[in-house]
Amino acid sequence: MSWPLGIALFLATVIGMEGFAYAAHRWVMHGPGWFLHASHHRPRSGHWELNDLYAVIFAAPSILLLLGGVQLGWWPGWAWIGAGIAGYGAIYFGFHDVIVHQRLPARLVPRSAYLRRIVQAHRLHHVVATRRGTVSFGFLIAPRPAALKAELARRGRRGVRAPAFAEK
C-alpha cells in the first residue's frame, strides 16, 4: 500500500473516531455501559476508576487491526486504520486525562480559544451527575458553552450536582 493512501486512511480514521466516540459516549456509556462510566462522573479516589476499562475495550480493535495488517497477512490498510484508532486514543488521553481532568502532575493550561471551548464543554458535561440529562458528548467537536448552559437551563438543571463548596 502506498504511503499517501495509508496516511489518508490514518487521518480519515482519526476524524471518523470522533463520530464513533460521540455515539459510544452518548448511547453506550450513558446507556447500558453506565455501570462503568458512572465512576467518571463521581469524585475519583485514587488513580484509577472503572471507566478506565473503556480504554482497554477501545484499544483492543486497534491492537487487532495493527497485528492483522502488519503480521497476519491481512490487507495492509487495516494496520493504518488500527494506527488511526490508536492515534485518536493518544489525542484523547492527552487532552481528556492530562489537560481536562489533570490525572498526571503536568498542569497544562489551554491557551487557544478552541482548547478552552473543548475544556469548558467537557466540564459542562460533568456538571450533571446522572446518566441522563447531560450535554456535550463529543470530544474534538463541541457546541459553544453558552449553548450548553442554555440547554441545561432549559432542562430545569435536572441532575446538576451542587457545587463542591456547597454546605451539606
C-alpha positions as CSV (number, residue, x, y, z in Angstrom):
1,M,0.0,0.0,0.0
2,S,1.3,3.5,-0.9
3,W,2.2,5.9,1.9
4,P,-0.2,8.6,0.7
5,L,-3.1,6.2,0.8
6,G,-2.0,4.8,4.2
7,I,-1.8,8.4,5.6
8,A,-5.2,9.2,4.2
9,L,-6.7,6.1,5.9
10,F,-5.0,7.1,9.1
11,L,-6.3,10.6,9.0
12,A,-9.8,9.5,8.0
13,T,-9.9,7.1,10.9
14,V,-8.8,9.7,13.4
15,I,-11.6,12.0,12.1
16,G,-14.1,9.2,12.0
17,M,-13.3,8.2,15.5
18,E,-14.9,11.4,16.7
19,G,-18.3,10.2,15.4
20,F,-17.7,6.8,17.0
21,A,-16.6,8.3,20.3
22,Y,-19.7,10.6,20.3
23,A,-22.1,7.6,19.7
24,A,-20.3,5.3,22.2
25,H,-20.3,8.1,24.9
26,R,-23.9,9.1,24.4
27,W,-25.6,5.7,23.8
28,V,-23.3,3.2,25.4
29,M,-21.5,4.9,28.3
30,H,-24.7,6.9,29.2
31,G,-26.8,3.8,28.4
32,P,-26.1,0.2,29.2
33,G,-22.4,0.9,29.9
34,W,-23.2,3.4,32.7
35,F,-22.2,0.8,35.3
36,L,-18.5,1.5,34.2
37,H,-18.9,5.1,33.2
38,A,-20.7,6.3,36.4
39,S,-17.3,6.2,38.2
40,H,-16.1,9.0,35.8
41,H,-19.0,11.3,37.0
42,R,-18.2,10.9,40.6
43,P,-15.2,12.3,42.5
44,R,-12.2,9.9,42.0
45,S,-10.4,8.4,44.9
46,G,-7.1,7.0,43.8
47,H,-5.5,6.9,40.4
48,W,-8.0,4.5,38.7
49,E,-11.7,4.3,38.1
50,L,-13.9,1.7,36.5
51,N,-14.4,4.0,33.5
52,D,-10.7,3.3,32.7
53,L,-11.7,-0.1,31.4
54,Y,-13.1,1.7,28.3
55,A,-9.5,2.5,27.3
56,V,-8.8,-1.3,27.3
57,I,-12.0,-2.1,25.4
58,F,-11.4,0.6,22.7
59,A,-7.7,-0.4,22.4
60,A,-8.5,-4.0,21.6
61,P,-9.7,-3.3,18.0
62,S,-6.7,-1.1,17.4
63,I,-4.3,-3.8,18.5
64,L,-6.1,-6.5,16.5
65,L,-6.1,-4.4,13.3
66,L,-2.4,-3.4,13.7
67,L,-1.4,-7.1,14.3
68,G,-3.5,-8.3,11.4
69,G,-2.3,-5.7,9.0
70,V,1.4,-6.0,9.9
71,Q,1.9,-9.6,11.0
72,L,-1.0,-11.8,9.9
73,G,-1.2,-11.0,6.2
74,W,-4.4,-9.1,6.3
75,W,-5.0,-6.1,3.9
76,P,-2.3,-3.5,4.9
77,G,-4.9,-0.8,5.2
78,W,-6.1,-2.4,8.4
79,A,-2.8,-1.5,10.0
80,W,-3.3,2.1,9.0
81,I,-6.8,2.1,10.4
82,G,-5.6,0.5,13.6
83,A,-3.0,3.2,13.9
84,G,-5.7,5.8,13.4
85,I,-7.7,4.4,16.3
86,A,-4.6,4.4,18.4
87,G,-3.8,8.0,17.3
88,Y,-7.3,9.1,18.3
89,G,-6.8,7.3,21.7
90,A,-3.5,9.2,22.2
91,I,-5.1,12.5,21.4
92,Y,-8.0,11.7,23.7
93,F,-5.7,10.6,26.6
94,G,-3.5,13.8,26.3
95,F,-6.5,16.1,26.2
96,H,-9.1,14.4,28.4
97,D,-6.9,12.8,31.1
98,V,-3.9,15.2,31.2
99,I,-5.4,18.6,30.4
100,V,-9.1,18.4,31.4
101,H,-9.0,16.0,34.4
102,Q,-5.3,16.6,35.3
103,R,-4.7,12.9,36.1
104,L,-1.0,13.4,35.7
105,P,1.1,16.0,37.5
106,A,1.5,18.2,34.4
107,R,-0.6,21.3,34.8
108,L,-1.1,22.4,31.2
109,V,-3.3,25.4,30.7
110,P,-5.0,25.6,27.3
111,R,-4.3,28.9,25.6
112,S,-6.1,28.6,22.3
113,A,-9.8,29.5,22.1
114,Y,-10.5,26.1,20.6
115,L,-9.0,24.2,23.5
116,R,-10.6,26.4,26.1
117,R,-14.0,25.8,24.4
118,I,-13.5,22.0,24.4
119,V,-12.4,22.0,28.1
120,Q,-15.4,24.1,29.1
121,A,-17.8,21.9,27.1
122,H,-16.4,18.8,28.8
123,R,-16.7,20.4,32.2
124,L,-20.3,21.3,31.5
125,H,-20.9,17.6,30.6
126,H,-19.7,16.7,34.1
127,V,-21.9,19.1,36.0
128,V,-24.7,16.5,35.5
129,A,-24.2,13.7,38.0
130,T,-26.8,11.4,36.5
131,R,-26.8,9.1,33.4
132,R,-29.5,11.2,31.7
133,G,-29.8,14.9,31.0
134,T,-26.2,15.8,30.4
135,V,-24.9,17.7,27.4
136,S,-21.8,17.6,25.1
137,F,-20.8,14.0,24.3
138,G,-18.2,14.9,21.7
139,F,-14.5,15.3,22.2
140,L,-12.9,17.2,19.3
141,I,-16.1,18.9,18.3
142,A,-18.2,20.6,20.9
143,P,-21.0,23.1,20.9
144,R,-20.4,26.6,22.3
145,P,-20.5,26.7,26.1
146,A,-23.3,29.3,26.0
147,A,-25.5,26.9,24.0
148,L,-24.7,24.1,26.5
149,K,-25.6,26.3,29.5
150,A,-28.8,27.3,27.8
151,E,-29.7,23.6,27.2
152,L,-29.0,22.8,30.9
153,A,-31.2,25.7,32.0
154,R,-34.0,24.6,29.5
155,R,-34.0,21.2,31.2
156,G,-34.5,22.8,34.5
157,R,-31.0,21.8,35.6
158,R,-32.2,18.3,36.4
159,G,-29.4,16.1,37.6
160,V,-27.0,19.1,38.0
161,R,-24.8,18.5,41.0
162,A,-24.4,21.0,43.8
163,P,-21.1,22.9,43.7
164,A,-18.3,21.2,45.6
165,F,-18.0,24.0,48.1
166,A,-21.8,24.0,49.0
167,E,-22.6,23.1,52.5
168,K,-24.1,19.7,53.1
